[in-house]
Amino acid sequence: MLTLKQIYDDRAGVVAGLEKKHFANAAEAIDKVLEADAQRKAAQQKKDTASAEMNKISKSIGQLMAQGKKEEAEQAKQQTGSLKQDIARYEQEMSDAEEAQTQALLQIPNVPYSIVPEGRSAEDNLAVKTGGLTLPADAASKMCGIESSGIKLSDWQESWNPQPAEARLPHWDLAKKYKLIDFDLGVKISGAGFPVYTGQGARLQRALINFFLAEAAKAGYTEILPPTVVNQASGYGTGQLPDKEGQMYHCEVDDLYLIPTAEVPVTNLYRDEIVEERDLPVKMCAYTQCFRREAGSYGKDVRGLNRLHEFSKIEIVRLDTPEHSDASHKEMLAHVEGLLQKLELPYRILRLCGGDMSFTAALCYDFEVYSEAQKRWLEVSSTSNFDTYQANRLKCRYRRQEDKKTALCHTLNGSALALPRITAALLENNQREDGIHIPAALQPYFGGDIIK
């Protein structure tokens, strides 16, 4: 949630940032917040004036009684009674204004950083780095300097072939051929989007989970095993509510939500907490099942593992100071990139444009892996810096060593990694005549080098 200080310090900049995210009626939304704050201040001033007057009159009552002026003392008592009623009314006006202000702020997304490119959709995202690709000379020339400048996806012709050119089966056919995943059985027991992993397919999932957790531990992340259901306060704390309410599974009887990502319970561990600056950055990771309704999804992009209602994911989460959060973000990006390199998958890193960013992010990079069989890129991670947006909702603060004052933390998170599309890419890109080969880094966790 934006802070009032942000808005008062640079209203024009906030409105411009919201317009970069294509947030409708940005100026009106900000004015609604300021109007509610003005009403709160006016009610506060009336309350303070009435309280001062009541205190003054209350002090005079004893003096009047001592002087035998009982009638005047009684009139003073009546005045204080009336002022008490006024004060209660002003307090209610303040409470109503604060609630209106909070509700208005909850509807406003985070302001993107200046580095975020302009754009409305994924076509306007910038490719800022690639890896694991075999490029012909003309494509290599075009990619020169991509890390510093970036190339708009709508201007980028994908002209390489990362894998041998022979025909490849998509992962849903491979899953059936090698008896790795039973999509029909998932439909039988739950519905579409709930696959059943069997045999070597289940073993591959376990191998990926353990590999990702082991790599996170090496990088200094503390493993958390959180609940996979959260209360409403947790959903509001990280910004899934009210923005993504329709995409979350809701247990109405208990008013609990199935988590769409481990970001929600893990970040909420620090709701209403104050962390000492010397203990930052806080680095946490968690493996959980994740649940998403994916309402409105349809077509070829949802086939097989491409888009699921339940899936496994390892999330990395950080709390940091404002001064160090950019460095933290870069370390997280390097960690995710290192995982893809160890899995020997062709990948690209995208800096998302304003129109394609999440409600809560100030800066976001997506990692995508190339699927040779599907001839398309599959998103496997979003790694974001939220600035103080989540921390303000969470009331997550740190105590500065220099002056012992408290300030809002920066929060960051990223997938490291989501399993379904990683699995799809591994199966499709590593299929050979004798089976599906397992990357060397994953072999100790899988217990072999090939799926036969």
N, C-alpha and C positions, 0 to 999 in steps of 0.2 A: 504494500500500500504506500502511495506517495506520502511524504511528510508535508505538513503545512509550511515548514521552512523552505522546502524545495519550491513550493508554489509561490510563496511571498517573495523569495529571493529572485526568481526568474520565471514569472508567469508566462511571458512570451516564449521562452525557451521550452518550457514544459508543453505548451500548446503545440509548438512546432514539432516536438518529439512525438507527441501523440498523433499528430497528423501524418508523420512518417510511418507510423503503424497503421494508418488508415482507420483510426478510431473516429467514428462519426460524432459530429457536434462536440469536438474537443473543447472549444472555448466555452460553450454553454455548460459543459460538465464541470469545468474548473470554476466557472462563476457560481455554480450551484454550491460548490464546496465553500467558496469565499463568503457567499451570502449566509450560509448556515453558521459560519464562524463569526460573522458580524452580529448575527442574532444572539449567539452565545455570549459574545463580549458585551452586548447591550444589556442582556439579562444579568450578567455578572456585575456590571456597574450598578444597576438598580439594586441588586442584592446587597452589594457592599455599602451603598448609600443608606439603605434601610437598616442594615445591621449596625452601622455607626450611629444612626439616629436612635435606634432601640437601646444601644449600650449607654448612650448619653442620658436618655430618659430614665433608664433603669437605675442609674447612679443617683438621679435626683429624687427618686421615690423615698429612699431612706431619710434624706435631708428634710423633705416635706413632712414626713411623719414625725421626725424629731421636733419640727417647728410647730407641730399641732395642726398642720394644714392637711387634714384628712381628706377633704373633698378634692383638693388639687392632687393629692397623692392617688386617689381613686381614679381620677381622670387620666393620670399618667399611666396607671396600670392598664386602663382600657386602650390607651394609645399603643402600649407595647404589645397588647394582644392583637391589635389590628396590624401592627408591623410584622408580627410573627406570621400572620396569614399571608401578608405581602411577600415576605421572604420565602415562604414555602412555595408560593406561586412562581417566584423568580427562579427558584431552584428547579422546579419542574420545567420551566421554559428553557433553562440551561441544559437540562437533561435531554429534552426533546431536540434542541438544536444540535447537541453533540451526537445524538443518534442519527439525525438527518445527515450530518456531516460525515459520519462513519459510513453510512449506507451509500452516500454519494462516492466516497473514496473507494469503496469496495468494487464499484462498477468501472473504475478507471484503471487501465493497464499500466504497466511500468513504462518509463520513458527510455527509449533506446539510446545507446552511446553514439557519439558522433561518427565512429568508425562503421556503424551499421549502414549498409548501402540502401539507397532508395529502391523501391519496387513494391509490387503488389502480390506476386506469386513466386512459386519455386523457380520459374523461368528467369527471375531477376536475381537469384542468389549468385554469389561469386565463388567460383572454384579457386581456392587459394593454394592447394597443394595436391599432388598425386603421388602414389607409390605403388610398386609392384606391377607396373604396366610395361609391356614391350611396345615401344612406339616406333613407327616408321619415321624417316628423316623429316618429312614435312610436318608431321604432327609434333615431333620433338621440338622443332623450330618454333611452332606456335605456342608450345607450353613454356618456352623460355621466359623466365621472370614471373611465373605465375604466383610464387610465394609472396612477392612484394606487391604486385599490382592486383592480381585476381582477374579472372575472365568470367564474364557474365554467361550463364549457362545457355541462354538463348542465342549467343554468338559462338558457342563452342561446338564444333563438329567432332563427334567421337569417331576417330578413324583408325583405331588400333584393334588388335585381336590378342587379348592377354593370354589366351590358351590356344592349343592346336585347333585347326579348323574343322576337324571331323565333327560329324553330327553328335550332339550331346542331348541326353535325356534331361527333362526338368526334374526337380527334386521330388515331385509327387509321384512320378513314374519310378524313380530310383527307390523311393521309400517302399513302394509296392514290390519291386523286383527283389530287393534285399530284405524285405519284411522288417523295416525299421520303424515305420509309423503307420498306424491304421486310422485313417480319417473317417471311414464309415463307422467303425466301432465308436469313435468319439461322438458322432452324430447320434448313434443309438442310445448312449448313456447320458449325454448332456445336450448336444446340439452342434450345429456347424460352428467351427472356430475353437473346438476343444479336442485337439488330437490326442491319441493314445500312442505313446512311444513304447516299442517292444524290443526285446533282445538287444542287439547291437545298437539300435537307435536309442534305447534308454541308457545304455552304457556311454554313448557319445554325449548325451546330455549331461550325465554325471561328470564325465571327463572335462567338459567345457566349464561347468560350474566350479569344479575344484581347481582347474587351471587359472581361471579368472580370480578366484579368491586368493590363491597362492601368490599370484602376481601383485595383487593389491596389498597383501601383507608385506611383500618385499619392498613395496613403495611406501610403507609406513602407515597404512590405513588400519585402524582398529575395526575388527569384524563385529558387526551387530546382527543379532537374529531377532527382528522386531515382529510384532503382530501384523497380520495381513488384513485386519479390519481396524478402522479408526473412527473416532467420534467426529461430530460436526466441527468442533473447535479446531481439530487437527487439519481438516480439509480447508477451513478458512485460513489457517495459519500459513500454509504454503501456497495458497492461491488456486487450488482446484475448485473450491467453492467461493463465490457462486458461479464462476466462469464455466466449469466443466461438469456441472451437476448432472446434466443429461447424459454424459458419457460414463458416469460411474455407476456401478451396481450398488443399490441402496437396500439395506435390510431394514424395512420400514418399522417393524415391530419394536426393534431395539434402537432405531435411529442410528445405525452404524453403516459405514461404507467400506466395500472391498477396495483395497488400495490399487490405484493404476500404476504405481511405481513405489519403490522403497524410499524414494525422496520424502514422501509424506510422513511416515512414522519416524524415520531417522532424524530428519530436520526438526521435527516437533519434540524430540528429546530435550531440546534447548529452549522450548517455549517458556516464557516468563523466568528465564535464567540470566544471571550475570556471570560472565566468564572473565577470569583475570587475563590481562593482555599477555602475560608471560606464557600462558597456556595455549595461545593461538599460534599457528592455525590448528584447529581441531580437524582431524582427518578420520572419516568413518567410511566403511563399506558394508554392504549387506546383500545377501542373496535372498530373494523372495519370489514367490509366484505373484504375478501381476494380472489384474482383471480390468478389461476395458470393453464397454458395450460396442464401440465402433459403429454407432448408429449412423446410417446413411451410406456406409461403405458397400460397394458392389463392383462387379466386373472382374476383369482378368487380374487386377492388382490384389485381389483378396484370395486367390487360389492357393491351395497348399498352406505353406507356412508364412506366406507373405503378410497376412493380417489375421491375428487371432484374438479371441476373447480372453483366453488364459495362456500365459507364457511365463518362462523363467527369465530372470534378469539379475545381473549384479550391478548395483549402483554405488558410485563413489560420491561422497558428500563432504563439503568443507565449510567451516566457519573461519572467517579471517578478518583482519583489520582492513579498513578502506585503502590504506597505503600499500598493502601487500596482496590485495585480492587479484590484481592483474597478473602478478607473478604466479599466484596459485592457479589461476585459470590456464596459463601456459603450461604449467607442470601437469595439469590434468589432461590437456590436449596431447602432450607428449606421451603420457601413460597410455591413453587409448590408442594412439598411433602405434606405439610399441607392441601392443597386443595384436594388431592387425598384421604388423610385420612378422611377428613370430608365427602367426597362423598362415603366413605366405599367401595372403589374399590381396588382389589388386584393389586399391581404395582411392578415394578422393575425399578432400576436406572442403566443406562449403561454409562460407560466412553468410548467414541468412540475412535476407533483406527485411526491411521493416514490416512489410505486409505478410511475410511468412513466419515471423517469430511468434513465440508463445505469448500469452497474456502477461506472464510474470517476468520474462527475461529482459535484461538490458543489453546483453550480447550473447549470441548463440552460434556455435559451430556444429554442423552435422557431419558425421562420418558415414560414407556410403561404400559398400563393396560391390564389385561387378559380378553379375551372374552371367556366365558364358552361355548357359542353356537358354535363359530367358532373354538374353541380350538387353539387359537393363540394369540400372543401379538400384541397390537395396539399402535403405537407411538402417544403420545398426546402432547409432549413438547420437544423442544430442547432448552437448556439453555447454552449460550455460553459467553466466555470472548474473546474479539477480540484484547486485548492488545492495541497498538497504530495504528493498521492496518487501521481501519476505520477512526480514528481521523486524520491520516496523509492525507487521501484522502479528508476529510471534512475541513481540517485546523481548527479543533476544539481543542482549547488550554485552559489552565488555567494559571492564574498568581499566582506564588508561594508567600506566605506571607513572607517567610524568606528573599528573595533577590529581589522580584518584577520581576523576570525573567519569561518568558512564557515557557511552555512545553506542549507537546501533552497529552491530556486526554487518559484514557482507556475507551472504550465503552463496554457495556454488554447488552444482552437482552435474553428474554425467553418467551415462550408461557405460559400463566397462566389463562386460558388454551384454546386450540383449541377445538371447540365444536363437530365436526362430530363423531370422534371416542369415545369421552366421552359419547355422546348420545348413540352410538351403545353399549358400555359396560354397561351403566346404564340400557338400555332396556333388554339386554340379561341376565345380571347377577341378575336382580331383578324381573324376571317374576315368578309369582306364579299362582295358580289356580284361584284366585279371581281378578287378574290383575297385573299390574306392580307397585311395591312399590317404593316410592320416599324416598331417604335418609333423615334423620331427619334434617340435616343442610340445605337442599334445600327446605323443605316443606314450610317455610314462604314465599319464593319467588315464589313457584309454586301455592300456595294457596290450598294445599291438600296433602294427604299422599299416594295417589294411583291413577294410570291411569286405568280406568275401561273400 
